[in-house]
Amino acid sequence: MVERYRKYGLEPTQETAGMLLGAVLSDTVVLNSPTTTERDRVVTSYLERLLSLDAQQFGREMFEESSDVAEVSASDLVRRDLKEYELDNGKTLSVAQIETVGRAVFERSEELRDAAERRRARHGDVMFAVMLTDILAQHTRLLVTGSKALAERAFGEPVVDGAIELPGVMSRKKQVAPELLAAVSG
């Protein structure tokens, strides 16, 4: 959208620019995701200047506001941002992600793992994983239900108390799902 505005010599309104910046920062986890492109960085820089604000601070505040999930049930959290992957045998593997600022949601690991297991059992998933991703620390705790051996093969780490710690991991699309799907085949 921003590129189209610029192509025609137009500028978005302040409100539209704010929404566009929020969208880029959400999609790229404040430019920290491995999916972040140079185009994302250029657009963010342009919108930052247009809005006269610090994009990093804006993004942190945005995630802080949206990461307060204290009142959200565990079953809702594990379904909120969920992707299902169909395997060759017709079974499914599911990966949910909860992006947060700070570790408060990590304290709910057992409750979230239990909710994930109930959902996995109902749907017959081979495995259901929940990524608890602290975007500032750039760290994911992967909660695992079902085939723990699959997760251990994928990441070369043991599942301890139903979880694997994954420092530096931010992206389900680029860093978690491909590893899990490769481990199914391997």
Secondary structure, DSSP 8 states (H G I E B T S, - for coil): -HHHHHHTT----HHHHHHHHHHHHHHTTTTTSTT--HHHHHHHHHHHHHHTS-HHHHHHHHHHHHT--TTS-HHHHHHHTEEEEE-TTS-EEEEEEEEESSSGGGGGHHHHHHHHHHHHHHHT-SEEEEEEEETTTTEEEEEEEE-HHHHHHHHSS--BTTEEEEET---IIIIIHHHHHHHHH-
